[in-house]
Amino acid sequence: MIEFVTRNNNKNLILFIHGFIGGIDTWNYSEHDFFPSLLLKDQKINEQYDIAHFLYFTKLLNLIAKGNNHLLTHIFLLIKYQ
């Protein structure tokens, strides 16, 4: 799902896509700042680019959310030593 931070029908788009264990929190700069929103403070970027982030569900993210970190550690160790 694409969610726009700003959409002014500019020709250019800055699209943020999190990694396979990431989510919307990937783009938090601090407790009160969201990195894509910080870009809007730059006038040239604001005038020339729309900004959006692409969110997608991953089963790996779901495993982490449920507290199964030990399972992930085991999986990555298996992959590493094969």
C-alpha positions as CSV (number, residue, x, y, z in Angstrom):
1,M,0.0,0.0,0.0
2,I,1.4,3.4,-0.9
3,E,0.7,6.2,1.5
4,F,1.5,9.8,0.4
5,V,3.1,12.2,2.8
6,T,2.6,14.9,0.2
7,R,0.9,14.7,-3.2
8,N,1.1,17.7,-5.5
9,N,1.2,15.8,-8.8
10,N,4.9,16.6,-9.2
11,K,6.8,14.8,-12.0
12,N,9.1,13.3,-9.4
13,L,8.5,11.0,-6.5
14,I,10.6,10.0,-3.5
15,L,9.4,6.6,-2.4
16,F,10.4,5.1,0.9
17,I,10.3,1.3,1.1
18,H,11.2,-0.5,4.3
19,G,13.3,-3.7,4.5
20,F,11.9,-7.2,5.1
21,I,11.8,-6.7,8.9
22,G,10.8,-3.1,8.8
23,G,7.6,-1.2,8.9
24,I,6.3,2.4,9.2
25,D,8.5,2.9,12.3
26,T,11.6,2.6,10.0
27,W,11.2,6.2,9.0
28,N,10.9,7.7,12.5
29,Y,13.7,10.1,13.0
30,S,12.9,10.9,16.6
31,E,9.9,10.6,18.9
32,H,8.3,13.6,17.2
33,D,9.8,13.6,13.7
34,F,9.1,11.4,10.6
35,F,12.0,11.4,8.2
36,P,9.8,11.9,5.0
37,S,8.2,14.9,6.6
38,L,11.6,16.4,7.4
39,L,12.3,16.5,3.7
40,L,9.3,18.8,3.2
41,K,11.2,21.5,5.1
42,D,13.5,21.8,2.1
43,Q,11.7,24.2,-0.4
44,K,13.3,22.7,-3.5
45,I,12.3,19.1,-2.5
46,N,8.8,20.3,-1.6
47,E,8.3,22.0,-4.9
48,Q,9.7,19.3,-7.1
49,Y,8.9,16.0,-5.4
50,D,5.9,14.1,-4.1
51,I,6.8,11.9,-1.1
52,A,5.3,8.6,-0.2
53,H,6.1,5.4,1.6
54,F,5.3,1.9,0.6
55,L,4.0,-0.4,3.3
56,Y,3.8,-4.2,3.0
57,F,3.2,-7.0,5.3
58,T,5.9,-9.6,5.8
59,K,5.6,-12.9,7.7
60,L,9.0,-12.2,9.1
61,L,7.8,-9.0,10.6
62,N,4.8,-10.9,12.1
63,L,7.2,-13.4,13.8
64,I,9.1,-10.5,15.4
65,A,5.9,-8.8,16.6
66,K,4.8,-12.0,18.3
67,G,8.1,-12.2,20.2
68,N,9.6,-15.2,18.4
69,N,13.0,-13.7,18.1
70,H,14.6,-17.0,19.2
71,L,13.1,-18.6,16.1
72,L,14.5,-16.0,13.8
73,T,18.0,-16.3,15.4
74,H,17.9,-20.0,14.8
75,I,16.8,-19.6,11.1
76,F,19.6,-17.1,10.4
77,L,22.2,-19.3,12.1
78,L,21.1,-22.2,10.0
79,I,21.5,-20.1,6.8
80,K,24.9,-18.7,7.9
81,Y,26.4,-22.1,8.5
82,Q,25.2,-23.9,5.4
